[in-house]
Amino acid sequence: MLTNRPYRGHDILPLVNQAPPALDIVDETFLVVPPSTVAAAFADPRSWSRYWPDLVLEVYTDRGDEGLRWTVRGALIGTMEVWLEPVLDGTLLHYFLRATPAGPDGEPRALQARDLRREFDRRARAAKAIALGLKEVLEDGREPGVGPRGD
């Protein structure tokens, strides 16, 4: 046991650096919109609870149109990042989640291998659903092979 209290904000960073996370999820999705358009979808902290309802996020690096980095508390303890890379006529949305499941006391908890795999799959599918949902809304019906709206 590391402490007898839940982790808050930057307190998580030393913990994250102590051991590899139980979950290390990476996703990439291409959106045919500028990075600033994708960044706006993540800029409002109220959107975070819609995307990740069981997580408490605190920004530790705001990179503007290049994305955000958060510490994560709640159901998981760790870090999360959305990196927005300009590519061709759009944005490559990179998503990284490096975290460990947390118990009700806020401490890391071990899961059985099968339960950990289920959690990994659930989180990976949720990440892709967020990205594809943003793609659908932000591209606003753009046909394949057609540039971003406004071009």
N, CA and C of each residue as an Amber inpcrd file, in Angstrom:
protein
   453
   0.8450000  -1.1740000   0.0000000   0.0000000   0.0000000   0.0000000
   0.8880000   1.2350000   0.0000000   0.5340000   2.1980000  -0.8340000
   1.3520000   3.3870000  -0.9730000   0.9220000   4.5100000  -0.0470000
  -0.3710000   4.6820000   0.1480000  -0.8820000   5.7140000   1.0570000
  -2.2290000   5.2460000   1.5800000  -2.7800000   6.0140000   2.4880000
  -4.1270000   5.7360000   2.9810000  -5.1140000   6.7810000   2.4790000
  -4.8110000   7.4420000   1.3920000  -5.7090000   8.4680000   0.8650000
  -5.8050000   8.3320000  -0.6510000  -6.9130000   8.8040000  -1.2230000
  -7.0190000   8.7980000  -2.6850000  -6.0010000   9.7660000  -3.2880000
  -5.5540000   9.4670000  -4.4570000  -4.6100000  10.3280000  -5.1490000
  -5.3360000  11.5120000  -5.7450000  -4.6570000  12.6520000  -5.7830000
  -5.2330000  13.8600000  -6.3630000  -4.2260000  14.4420000  -7.3420000
  -4.7280000  14.8210000  -8.4910000  -3.9500000  15.5590000  -9.4760000
  -2.5400000  15.0710000  -9.6800000  -1.5950000  15.9810000  -9.4760000
  -0.1980000  15.6940000  -9.7490000   0.3860000  14.6460000  -8.8020000
  -0.2910000  14.3290000  -7.6800000   0.1700000  13.2720000  -6.7840000
   0.2790000  11.9390000  -7.5120000  -0.4570000  11.7900000  -8.5890000
  -0.4890000  10.5280000  -9.3230000   0.8060000  10.3080000 -10.0960000
   1.4370000  11.3670000 -10.5610000   2.5760000  11.2190000 -11.4520000
   3.7100000  10.3860000 -10.8540000   4.1170000  10.5770000  -9.6040000
   5.1570000   9.6960000  -9.0640000   4.7060000   8.2290000  -9.0090000
   3.4420000   7.9940000  -8.6910000   2.9220000   6.6330000  -8.6430000
   3.0090000   5.9810000 -10.0220000   2.6240000   6.7240000 -11.0490000
   2.6190000   6.1920000 -12.4050000   4.0210000   5.7890000 -12.8230000
   5.0100000   6.5230000 -12.3620000   6.3890000   6.2360000 -12.7430000
   7.0160000   5.1030000 -11.9450000   6.3330000   4.5670000 -10.9330000
   6.8870000   3.5020000 -10.1060000   6.8130000   2.1310000 -10.7590000
   5.7450000   1.8770000 -11.4740000   5.5460000   0.5440000 -12.0390000
   4.7870000   0.6600000 -13.3460000   4.9400000  -0.3160000 -14.2320000
   4.1670000  -0.2700000 -15.4750000   2.6660000  -0.3140000 -15.1710000
   1.8690000   0.4010000 -15.9540000   0.4230000   0.3750000 -15.7200000
  -0.1580000  -0.9720000 -16.1210000  -1.2570000  -1.3500000 -15.4990000
  -1.9380000  -2.5900000 -15.8640000  -2.5910000  -2.4590000 -17.2360000
  -3.0170000  -1.2500000 -17.5790000  -3.6400000  -0.9790000 -18.8750000
  -2.7750000   0.0130000 -19.6410000  -2.4400000  -0.3090000 -20.8670000
  -1.6830000   0.5870000 -21.7300000  -2.3770000   0.5550000 -23.0890000
  -3.2670000   1.5150000 -23.2950000  -4.1330000   1.5180000 -24.4760000
  -3.7160000   2.6490000 -25.3970000  -3.5810000   2.3370000 -26.6790000
  -3.2290000   3.3090000 -27.7050000  -4.2480000   3.1720000 -28.8300000
  -4.7350000   4.3140000 -29.3240000  -5.6630000   4.3030000 -30.4490000
  -5.3250000   5.4790000 -31.3500000  -5.5740000   5.3110000 -32.6390000
  -5.3780000   6.3870000 -33.6070000  -6.5590000   6.4050000 -34.5670000
  -7.0590000   7.5950000 -34.8520000  -8.1660000   7.7690000 -35.7930000
  -7.9090000   9.0380000 -36.5920000  -8.0860000   8.9630000 -37.9080000
  -7.8920000  10.1230000 -38.7750000  -9.2150000  10.8520000 -38.9690000
  -9.2000000  12.1580000 -38.7530000 -10.3730000  12.9990000 -38.9610000
 -10.0240000  14.0700000 -39.9850000 -10.8920000  14.2770000 -40.9500000
 -10.6440000  15.2750000 -41.9810000 -11.1980000  16.6170000 -41.5130000
 -10.5640000  17.1360000 -40.4910000 -10.8250000  18.4680000 -39.9460000
  -9.5120000  18.9660000 -39.3590000  -9.3450000  20.2800000 -39.2080000
  -8.1120000  20.8090000 -38.6300000  -7.9660000  20.4190000 -37.1490000
  -6.7270000  20.3590000 -36.6580000  -6.5150000  20.0510000 -35.2340000
  -7.2850000  20.9760000 -34.2970000  -7.4210000  22.2510000 -34.6480000
  -8.1370000  23.1850000 -33.7710000  -9.5960000  22.7630000 -33.5780000
 -10.1900000  22.1600000 -34.5950000 -11.5820000  21.6980000 -34.4970000
 -11.6780000  20.5210000 -33.5300000 -10.7270000  19.6020000 -33.6090000
 -10.7250000  18.4500000 -32.6970000 -10.3950000  18.9230000 -31.2830000
  -9.4340000  19.8360000 -31.1570000  -9.0610000  20.3610000 -29.8370000
 -10.2610000  20.9820000 -29.1380000 -11.1040000  21.6700000 -29.8880000
 -12.2840000  22.3060000 -29.2980000 -13.2280000  21.2780000 -28.6870000
 -13.2640000  20.0710000 -29.2460000 -14.1390000  19.0220000 -28.7090000
 -13.6800000  18.5440000 -27.3370000 -12.4020000  18.7240000 -27.0260000
 -11.8630000  18.3040000 -25.7330000 -11.6140000  19.4730000 -24.7860000
 -11.7660000  20.7040000 -25.2560000 -11.4090000  21.8820000 -24.4680000
 -12.3070000  22.0890000 -23.2520000 -13.5740000  21.7720000 -23.3770000
 -14.5210000  22.0050000 -22.2860000 -14.4850000  20.8380000 -21.3060000
 -14.0790000  21.0800000 -20.0590000 -14.0280000  19.9840000 -19.0760000
 -15.3630000  19.2560000 -18.8950000 -16.4910000  19.9060000 -19.2120000
 -17.7800000  19.2130000 -19.0970000 -17.8770000  18.0490000 -20.0830000
 -17.1640000  18.1430000 -21.2060000 -17.1960000  17.0450000 -22.1830000
 -16.4790000  15.8090000 -21.6460000 -15.5230000  15.9920000 -20.7680000
 -14.7480000  14.8630000 -20.2570000 -15.6320000  13.8670000 -19.5210000
 -16.5820000  14.3690000 -18.7440000 -17.4510000  13.4500000 -18.0020000
 -18.4230000  12.7180000 -18.9270000 -18.6900000  13.2740000 -20.0970000
 -19.4900000  12.5330000 -21.0890000 -18.6630000  11.4200000 -21.7240000
 -17.4100000  11.7170000 -22.0290000 -16.5390000  10.7260000 -22.6660000
 -16.0710000   9.6530000 -21.6760000 -15.7440000  10.0830000 -20.4510000
 -15.1720000   9.1720000 -19.4490000 -15.9010000   9.3720000 -18.1170000
 -17.1400000   8.8820000 -18.0050000 -17.9720000   9.1870000 -16.8270000
 -17.4390000   8.6550000 -15.4950000 -16.6250000   7.6280000 -15.5140000
 -16.1320000   7.0610000 -14.2550000 -14.7280000   7.5340000 -13.8980000
 -14.2320000   8.5320000 -14.6330000 -12.8880000   9.0410000 -14.3760000
 -12.9350000  10.5050000 -13.9660000 -12.0040000  10.8830000 -13.1070000
 -11.8120000  12.2760000 -12.7100000 -10.4970000  12.7110000 -13.3340000
 -10.5650000  13.7090000 -14.2030000  -9.3900000  14.1390000 -14.9490000
  -8.9200000  15.5090000 -14.4840000  -7.6000000  15.6590000 -14.4390000
  -7.0030000  16.9570000 -14.1420000  -5.9000000  17.1890000 -15.1670000
  -5.9960000  18.3000000 -15.8820000  -5.0010000  18.6220000 -16.9010000
  -3.6550000  18.8800000 -16.2370000  -2.6070000  18.2250000 -16.7350000
  -1.2710000  18.5830000 -16.2930000  -0.4380000  19.1570000 -17.4390000
  -0.9020000  19.0160000 -18.6810000  -0.2780000  19.6940000 -19.8120000
  -1.3590000  20.0380000 -20.8320000  -1.5450000  21.3220000 -21.0690000
  -2.4660000  21.7810000 -22.1120000  -1.6070000  22.2260000 -23.2770000
  -1.6920000  21.4850000 -24.3730000  -0.8530000  21.7540000 -25.5390000
  -1.6290000  22.4770000 -26.6430000  -2.7680000  23.0930000 -26.2740000
  -3.5630000  23.8440000 -27.2390000  -4.0730000  22.9480000 -28.3510000
  -3.8010000  23.3310000 -29.5860000  -4.2740000  22.5570000 -30.7340000
  -3.5480000  21.2250000 -30.8980000  -2.5520000  20.9680000 -30.0550000
  -1.8520000  19.6820000 -30.1040000  -2.4080000  18.6840000 -29.0910000
  -3.3600000  19.1130000 -28.2460000  -4.0050000  18.1770000 -27.3450000
  -3.8000000  18.4590000 -25.8700000  -4.1880000  17.4670000 -25.0700000
  -4.1610000  17.5770000 -23.6070000  -3.5480000  16.3250000 -22.9950000
  -2.9650000  16.5160000 -21.8140000  -2.5290000  15.3930000 -20.9800000
  -3.1970000  15.5660000 -19.6240000  -3.7370000  14.4490000 -19.1040000
  -4.4400000  14.4790000 -17.8290000  -3.8590000  13.4570000 -16.8650000
  -4.0100000  13.7570000 -15.5760000  -3.9130000  12.6990000 -14.5760000
  -5.3160000  12.1260000 -14.4400000  -5.3770000  10.8530000 -14.0820000
  -6.6390000  10.1230000 -14.0190000  -6.8260000   9.5650000 -12.6140000
  -8.0160000   9.7740000 -12.0710000  -8.4410000   9.1770000 -10.7990000
  -9.8290000   8.6130000 -11.0020000 -10.3350000   7.9790000  -9.9910000
 -11.6680000   7.3800000 -10.0700000 -11.5230000   5.8800000 -10.2400000
 -12.1190000   5.3370000 -11.2960000 -12.0600000   3.9000000 -11.5440000
 -10.6550000   3.4430000 -11.9210000  -9.8300000   4.3880000 -12.3770000
  -8.4470000   4.0940000 -12.7550000  -7.5280000   5.1260000 -12.1120000
  -6.2600000   4.7690000 -12.0010000  -5.2250000   5.6930000 -11.5330000
  -4.1400000   5.6950000 -12.5980000  -3.8080000   6.8800000 -13.1140000
  -2.7540000   6.9400000 -14.1110000  -2.7850000   8.2260000 -14.8950000
  -2.4730000   8.1170000 -16.1820000  -2.4610000   9.2750000 -17.0610000
  -3.1810000   8.9490000 -18.3620000  -3.6270000  10.0020000 -19.0190000
  -4.2930000   9.8710000 -20.3070000  -3.8460000  11.0620000 -21.1570000
  -3.7730000  10.8230000 -22.4680000  -3.3780000  11.8920000 -23.3770000
  -4.1720000  11.8020000 -24.6680000  -4.5200000  12.9740000 -25.1860000
  -5.0390000  13.1130000 -26.5360000  -4.0330000  14.0030000 -27.2510000
  -3.3560000  13.4400000 -28.2600000  -2.3850000  14.1800000 -29.0560000
  -2.9810000  14.3610000 -30.4340000  -3.0100000  15.5830000 -30.9060000
  -3.6010000  15.9190000 -32.1980000  -2.4940000  16.2910000 -33.1720000
  -2.2680000  15.4090000 -34.1370000  -1.1780000  15.5910000 -35.0870000
  -1.7280000  16.0180000 -36.4440000  -1.3020000  17.1880000 -36.9620000
  -1.7400000  17.5760000 -38.2970000  -1.1510000  16.6130000 -39.3330000
  -2.0140000  16.0380000 -40.1610000  -1.5800000  15.1140000 -41.2040000
  -2.4110000  15.4060000 -42.4530000  -1.7180000  15.6440000 -43.5730000
  -2.3840000  15.9270000 -44.8470000  -3.4790000  16.9750000 -44.6650000
  -4.7280000  16.6360000 -44.9870000  -5.8220000  17.6090000 -44.8960000
  -6.6690000  17.4130000 -43.6400000  -6.0550000  16.8560000 -42.6030000
  -6.8260000  16.6080000 -41.3920000  -5.9550000  16.4510000 -40.1610000
  -6.4530000  15.6300000 -39.2360000  -5.8260000  15.4420000 -37.9340000
  -5.7880000  13.9620000 -37.5910000  -4.6380000  13.5040000 -37.1600000
  -4.5450000  12.1580000 -36.6130000  -4.7080000  12.2880000 -35.1010000
  -5.8110000  11.7540000 -34.6060000  -6.1260000  11.7850000 -33.1780000
  -5.4690000  10.5710000 -32.5310000  -4.4650000  10.8310000 -31.7160000
  -3.7810000   9.7780000 -30.9650000  -4.3550000   9.7860000 -29.5430000
  -4.6940000   8.6230000 -29.0390000  -5.2390000   8.4900000 -27.6870000
  -4.3550000   7.5190000 -26.9230000  -3.9380000   7.9130000 -25.7280000
  -3.1140000   7.0650000 -24.8710000  -3.7380000   7.0100000 -23.4830000
  -3.9290000   5.8230000 -22.9690000  -4.3810000   5.6390000 -21.5930000
  -3.4080000   4.6780000 -20.9290000  -2.7500000   5.1550000 -19.8990000
  -1.8070000   4.3360000 -19.1310000  -2.2640000   4.4000000 -17.6870000
  -2.9200000   3.3330000 -17.2520000  -3.5330000   3.3930000 -15.9230000
  -3.7040000   2.0070000 -15.3300000  -4.0120000   2.0060000 -14.0560000
  -4.2460000   0.7850000 -13.2990000  -5.6130000   0.9000000 -12.6290000
  -6.3930000  -0.1760000 -12.6210000  -7.6840000  -0.1230000 -11.9160000
  -7.4960000   0.2850000 -10.4570000  -8.4820000   1.0100000  -9.9430000
  -8.4500000   1.4720000  -8.5490000  -9.6050000   0.8600000  -7.7830000
  -9.3580000   0.6070000  -6.5150000 -10.4130000   0.1320000  -5.6310000
 -11.1980000   1.3020000  -5.0690000 -12.2080000   1.0210000  -4.2550000
 -13.0290000   2.0860000  -3.6700000 -12.2280000   3.0520000  -2.7930000
 -11.0750000   2.5930000  -2.2860000 -10.2310000   3.4430000  -1.4510000
  -9.2900000   4.3260000  -2.2740000  -9.3640000   4.2000000  -3.6100000
  -8.5000000   4.9980000  -4.4710000  -7.1290000   4.4040000  -4.6890000
  -6.8650000   3.2690000  -4.0740000  -5.5750000   2.5940000  -4.2320000
  -5.6020000   1.6680000  -5.4390000  -4.4450000   1.4430000  -6.0690000
  -4.3970000   0.4750000  -7.1640000  -4.8590000  -0.8980000  -6.6830000
  -5.5730000  -1.6050000  -7.5730000  -5.9940000  -2.9590000  -7.2110000
  -5.6950000  -3.8890000  -8.3780000  -5.2980000  -5.0840000  -8.0290000
  -4.9930000  -6.0950000  -9.0410000  -6.2850000  -6.7700000  -9.4890000
  -6.3530000  -7.0820000 -10.7710000  -7.4820000  -7.8250000 -11.3140000
  -6.9870000  -9.1720000 -11.8100000  -7.8720000 -10.1460000 -11.8120000
  -7.5690000 -11.4240000 -12.4390000  -7.2670000 -11.1640000 -13.9140000
  -6.4780000 -12.0070000 -14.5310000  -6.0830000 -11.8090000 -15.9310000
  -7.3090000 -11.6520000 -16.8390000  -8.3110000 -12.4750000 -16.6450000
  -9.5120000 -12.4040000 -17.4900000 -10.2490000 -11.0850000 -17.2900000
 -10.3480000 -10.6250000 -16.0360000 -11.0200000  -9.3480000 -15.7550000
 -10.2250000  -8.1640000 -16.3040000  -8.9040000  -8.2680000 -16.2410000
  -8.0580000  -7.2050000 -16.7780000  -8.2180000  -7.1230000 -18.2990000
  -8.2930000  -8.2720000 -18.9590000  -8.4890000  -8.2850000 -20.4100000
  -9.8450000  -7.6700000 -20.7790000 -10.8760000  -7.9810000 -20.0020000
 -12.1980000  -7.3770000 -20.2440000 -12.1430000  -5.8610000 -20.0820000
 -11.4550000  -5.4190000 -19.0480000 -11.3280000  -3.9740000 -18.8140000
 -10.5560000  -3.3210000 -19.9560000  -9.4930000  -3.9640000 -20.4020000
  -8.7310000  -3.4460000 -21.5360000  -9.6290000  -3.3220000 -22.7690000
 -10.3530000  -4.3730000 -23.0950000 -11.2360000  -4.3540000 -24.2620000
 -12.3070000  -3.2820000 -24.1390000 -12.8900000  -3.1650000 -22.9550000
 -13.9340000  -2.1620000 -22.7340000 -13.3880000  -0.7520000 -22.9430000
 -12.2270000  -0.4790000 -22.3860000 -11.6200000   0.8570000 -22.5110000
 -11.1720000   1.1340000 -23.9440000 -10.6260000   0.1330000 -24.6240000
 -10.1870000   0.3220000 -26.0120000 -11.3820000   0.5740000 -26.9250000
 -12.4590000  -0.1700000 -26.7280000 -13.6690000   0.0380000 -27.5400000
 -14.2860000   1.4060000 -27.2570000 -14.2630000   1.8250000 -26.0030000
 -14.8040000   3.1440000 -25.6520000 -13.9820000   4.2530000 -26.3090000
 -12.6580000   4.0980000 -26.3280000 -11.7940000   5.0930000 -26.9660000
 -12.1200000   5.2080000 -28.4530000 -12.2830000   4.0720000 -29.1160000
 -12.5950000   4.0990000 -30.5460000 -13.9850000   4.6830000 -30.7730000
 -14.9360000   4.3830000 -29.9020000 -16.2890000   4.9380000 -30.0500000
 -16.2630000   6.4630000 -29.9210000 -15.4680000   6.9940000 -29.0000000
 -15.3470000   8.4440000 -28.8530000 -14.7780000   9.0380000 -30.1310000
 -13.6950000   8.4540000 -30.6360000 -13.0430000   8.9790000 -31.8370000
 -13.9740000   8.9180000 -33.0490000 -14.6620000   7.7970000 -33.2360000
 -15.5610000   7.6760000 -34.3820000 -16.7840000   8.5840000 -34.2370000
 -17.2380000   8.7840000 -33.0030000 -18.3350000   9.7280000 -32.7730000
 -17.9280000  11.1450000 -33.1400000 -16.7080000  11.5350000 -32.7440000
 -16.2070000  12.8600000 -33.1180000 -16.0400000  12.9690000 -34.6290000
 -15.5470000  11.9200000 -35.2450000 -15.3770000  11.9140000 -36.7030000
 -16.7140000  12.1700000 -37.3980000 -17.7400000  11.4690000 -36.9410000
 -19.0640000  11.6230000 -37.5490000 -19.5960000  13.0460000 -37.3910000
 -19.4790000  13.5870000 -36.2030000 -20.0080000  14.9320000 -35.9330000
 -19.1580000  16.0150000 -36.5900000 -17.8410000  15.9420000 -36.4160000
 -16.9750000  17.0170000 -36.8820000 -16.8220000  17.0430000 -38.4000000
 -16.8370000  15.8760000 -39.0240000 -16.7330000  15.8500000 -40.4880000
 -18.0620000  16.2080000 -41.1450000 -19.1360000  16.1520000 -40.3870000
 -20.4420000  16.6530000 -40.8160000 -20.8850000  16.1290000 -42.1840000
 -20.8520000  14.8090000 -42.3400000 -21.3580000  14.2030000 -43.5720000
 -20.4320000  14.2940000 -44.7630000 -19.1820000  14.6460000 -44.5400000
 -18.2150000  14.7420000 -45.6380000 -18.1160000  13.3950000 -46.3630000
 -18.1750000  13.4330000 -47.6620000 -18.0440000  12.2210000 -48.4700000
 -16.5740000  11.8120000 -48.5630000 -16.2650000  10.5160000 -48.6530000
 -14.8820000  10.0730000 -48.8270000 -14.2580000  10.7290000 -50.0570000
 -13.0100000  11.1470000 -49.9200000 -12.2910000  11.7570000 -51.0240000
 -12.5090000  13.2440000 -51.1610000 -13.3670000  13.8000000 -50.3310000
 -13.6610000  15.2360000 -50.3540000 -12.9300000  15.8670000 -49.1790000
 -12.3670000  17.0440000 -49.4010000 -11.6220000  17.7370000 -48.3520000
 -12.5090000  18.1910000 -47.2080000 -11.8920000  18.7890000 -46.2010000
 -12.6590000  19.2850000 -45.0490000 -13.6880000  20.3250000 -45.4650000
 -14.7320000  20.4730000 -44.6710000 -15.7540000  21.4990000 -44.9130000
 -15.0740000  22.8600000 -44.9740000 -15.5500000  23.6880000 -45.8710000
 -14.9850000  25.0330000 -45.9940000 -13.8870000  25.1170000 -47.0220000
 -13.3960000  23.9800000 -47.5340000 -12.3460000  24.0170000 -48.5710000
 -12.9520000  24.2680000 -49.9280000
